[in-house]
Amino acid sequence: MSYTVLARKWRPRSFAEMTGQEHVLRALTNALDSGRLHHAFLFTGTRGVGKTSVARILAKCLNCEQGISSRPCGECASCREIDAGRNPDVLEVDAASQSKVDETRELLDNVPYAPVRSRFKVYLIDEVHMLSAASFNALLKTLEEPPPHVKFLLATTDPHKLPATVLSRCLQFNLKNLSVSLIAARLKFILEAEQIGYEPAALQLLATAGDGSLRDALSLLDQLLAFGGGKADEASARAMLGTVDREQVQRLAELLAAGELAPLLDYAQSLEDWSPDYERMLLDLAGLLERLALLQAVPAQAGDELYPLEWLRSLAPRFSAADLQLYYQTAIIGRRDLQWAPDPRSGFRMTLLRMLAFRPATGQANLTAVGGTATAAAASAPMAPGGGAIAAPAAPGGPVAPVAPAVLAPAATGDDLDWPSVLASLDLTGMTKQLAHHCTYVGRGDGTVRLALDERATGVATAAQTDKLAQALSAYLGQTVRVVFERGGGESVSPARQRELQAESAQATARSGFGADPAVQALQRQFGATIHADSVRPLNKD
């Protein structure tokens, strides 16, 4: 006896056997039971969601010998013939192979004739978008005013390719992609009916790989049963689909929770022995992070077959909500950028490194842990007494490092400098100019100019840049001076910060002015318009 694939063997034969699509089934059931039947129905949706199955069931409902009903008997000659595909009054046409106008005209020539023995003559045209323009033109008049004994059931995956004149003549039903849980439940039902052993995690993997299509998931199940020797176990499913081992993803998440970069990168290095699909690994890691985030937000959230609920609950408190969001976003972006990496392995490792390097909760400590920058080290430098003065190293051209603490010279009396005017007169470029604009003047005396340095610019205050700034000031003042930096010692605002405040003020003024504009308010009232604040920009008057 020949084998019938699961997708055909378990094709639903009534609305009650359909998986999902309640919004479509409800409308069709009410129409059939009330007798309000349109002459043309259009079913749209991606592959494998049940378009043709719904159309065939509808044809049975229309032609069942027990009468028009949403529950065909399935036992009469008409129902059995439609199930077997040999009812002479239900004509199923594949528009992909019969798209020419001559074939369409030949099909429509039989429309005026009454059905052979059924109540209605039903034309089921699959992939109707493949018809040619001339075929659509030939179909239009008949589709608009067919004889009372004719019904048209059209199915397509690309409704946007249909002419508007055809769409306007049909009742349209859009079938949705099926959820993973619905597909997994249907696979479980079929395997139990077939008395085939399975593991729930394997069904979860197949349902996910089906990508919303039950038919695709059933085809994968057929393939898995052949691959696994008649069993649907998780190990075989992962091997067949090329997915990574669940324990590897779990271990990555545990190392991320620990916040230890070296062990994380060492483990990533060890994964090369399995030649993993790094794109799939980042996708699975993002899926796990999503589960953890949901569990944090809703503690009563149920688990699934992929990860034990108790393990998820034990791991979730080890992450902060901000960390989970950062790691998830980094994994998604890293997966997208793998194609631009020198190789997938290095792209995967850099993604893991970014996750820990930019953690908001421990930001500077992590930067130091992964290599140390001047900014991170400067933030932890000791403060000098009486205001936390920090002096620049004397050796010019030295390595990038935080400036060392020093005892300040006594403050000078009088002769205060107008720091913005001084900056306008100094011939500074590049990083030295940036350093000077992030300072405010404190005082000078005994050959020392004391400046208050913004916290954000600490990493710019290298020995080389400080020496260049001291040379420029010496030329301006006509005497040799050295520069000493303080943190928190200045009461005024640096020029750089002044520009930022002015820009923020202008931005706030622009947003408030735009929102107060009568035309904008009229659009909001009439059309429910929403202002995206980030898109509002002040006018550049230069």
Protein Blocks (a to p, Z undefined) as FASTA:
>chain_A
ZZddfklmmgcfbfklpggjklmmmmmmmmmmnopacfbdcdeddehilpmmmmmmmmmm
mmocnbpcfbdgklamklmmmmnopafklccddfklmmbfklmmmmmmmmmpccfklmbd
cdddehkllpcfklmmmmmmmmmmgcfkbccddddfblmlpcfklmmmpccdddddddfk
lmmmmmmmmmmmnopacdfklmmmmmmmnnopaklmmmmmmmmmmmnnopacfklmmmmn
opacfklmmmmmmmmmnopaklmmmmmmmmmmnopafklmmmmmmmmmmmmmmmmmmmml
ccdfkbcfklmmmmmmmpcfklmmmmmmmmmmmmmmmmmpmbfklmmmmmmmmmmmmgfk
lmmmmmmmnnopaklmmmmpccdehhipacddfbghiacddddddddddddeejiacfkl
mmmmpccehjllmmmmmpccfbdcehiacddddfklmmmmcfklmmmmmmmmmmmnopac
dddddehkafbdcfklmmmmmmmmmmmmmmmmmmmpmklmmmmmmnopacdfklpccddf
ZZ
